[in-house]
């Protein structure tokens, strides 16, 4: 078991080295699974009028909050590791499990990054301060800015931090010094004053309960085949997509709702037919390959037989004709 965990850790470290060299792999998503899951999201979203896309990160704000983000990141990572350790006690959690926490803690698509949703960026004088909130808020530009700053801090240091925690150094002050000062230098300098003409960020708006529940459902789909990058779409957006809407996409909502199931059913039926044809083709190719191999095997067997008969005949001809048995 220990050897398997060690191999996993080695694999992750090799992958991170590959990322440092600029290499990446893109997973292919099966179209059929994508359509089914898109339908699921459509049904979930039908109770709302559509969700707004999160604003883009304000990169110019990152230098003013980077140190604070690093400190909160360290505290949250330590809390999650300690919680997992308490659940696993008396067995010690593996380094691989800690690496997973470190990899996901700055990714808003993962549950480990929910702490980011409870932070508001507040302008106080010539500084920006991160203020903790009791509930999760709507994720707009401030939320994305904190996520981006968090990702810049953890960068390729996730395995180093995981190793540090795995060795039993579960103290917040020690972790903050290691991550924010020694490893990343996020807190090595004092931020400059915030420009006076900075455009204020949006106000913190608590997230409605329905939206929070839907986000959790979408995150639970994250590990399903065909849903590595699930995106939230409104009903109107889905109806305007290729193969979902078409020329009649601008018709009344009632007509859209009536036509949508039949359109999707027709589309899925076509996919099933194509899938069946694909399977049929594969079976035929396998059978054809088997027959070809069998034919080649028979040809080789016949050639070997002829070669052996010829060899025996040549050997008997080389025997002296006047040879006599010894007395």
Secondary structure, DSSP 8 states (H G I E B T S, - for coil): -HHHHHHHHHHHHHHHHHHHTT--------HHHHHHHHHHHHHHHTTSS---------GGGHHHHHHHHHHHHHHHHHHHHHHHHHHHTTS---HHHHHHHHHHTT-TTSGGGGGGGGEEEEEETTEEEEEE-SS-B--SHHHHHHHHHHHHHHTT-HHHHHHHHHTT---HHHHHIIIIIIIS-TTSS------TT--------B--HHHHHHHHHHHHTTTSTT-TT-----HHHHHTSTTTS-GGGGS-HHHHHHHHHHHHHHHHHHHHHHHHHHHHHHHHHHHHHHHHHHHHHHHHHHHHHHHHHHHHHHHHHTS-TT-----
